[in-house]
Amino acid sequence: MTFDRRNLPEPVGYYEAAGLVFRERKGKWRTTRC
C-alpha cells in the first residue's frame, strides 16, 4: 500500500467540520483562532 494524496479530505471542509472558524477567505491561505 502506498500513500495517495487523492485520498485526503479537502482541507477547508475538514477543519470547518472540526469546528474551526476561518477569519479570511482570500486566496489559498486561511487564518483562524487557535
GROMACS elastic network, one bead per residue, 0.5 to 0.9 nm:
[ bonds ]
;  ai    aj funct       b0    kb
    3     7     6  0.85370   500
    4     7     6  0.58746   500
    4     8     6  0.77586   500
    5     8     6  0.54617   500
    5     9     6  0.88900   500
    6     9     6  0.80529   500
    8    11     6  0.82200   500
    9    12     6  0.87719   500
    9    13     6  0.76564   500
    9    14     6  0.63305   500
   10    13     6  0.56825   500
   10    14     6  0.61080   500
   10    15     6  0.88865   500
   11    14     6  0.50648   500
   11    15     6  0.62797   500
   11    16     6  0.85837   500
   12    15     6  0.54019   500
   12    16     6  0.61030   500
   12    17     6  0.85668   500
   12    22     6  0.88892   500
   12    30     6  0.85478   500
   13    16     6  0.51035   500
   13    17     6  0.60733   500
   13    18     6  0.86644   500
   14    17     6  0.52798   500
   14    18     6  0.65387   500
   15    19     6  0.66326   500
   15    20     6  0.57878   500
   15    21     6  0.83279   500
   16    19     6  0.51329   500
   16    20     6  0.50441   500
   16    21     6  0.64189   500
   16    22     6  0.79817   500
   17    20     6  0.73976   500
   20    32     6  0.68055   500
   20    33     6  0.75567   500
   20    34     6  0.86101   500
   21    31     6  0.86390   500
   21    32     6  0.59700   500
   21    33     6  0.73362   500
   22    25     6  0.73392   500
   22    30     6  0.64189   500
   22    31     6  0.55860   500
   22    33     6  0.75210   500
   23    30     6  0.71950   500
   23    31     6  0.55134   500
   23    32     6  0.54188   500
   23    33     6  0.78450   500
   24    29     6  0.84714   500
   24    30     6  0.59770   500
   24    31     6  0.61637   500
   24    32     6  0.79992   500
   25    28     6  0.79214   500
   25    29     6  0.75109   500
   25    30     6  0.61084   500
   25    31     6  0.82341   500
   26    29     6  0.68766   500
   26    30     6  0.72772   500
   27    30     6  0.79896   500
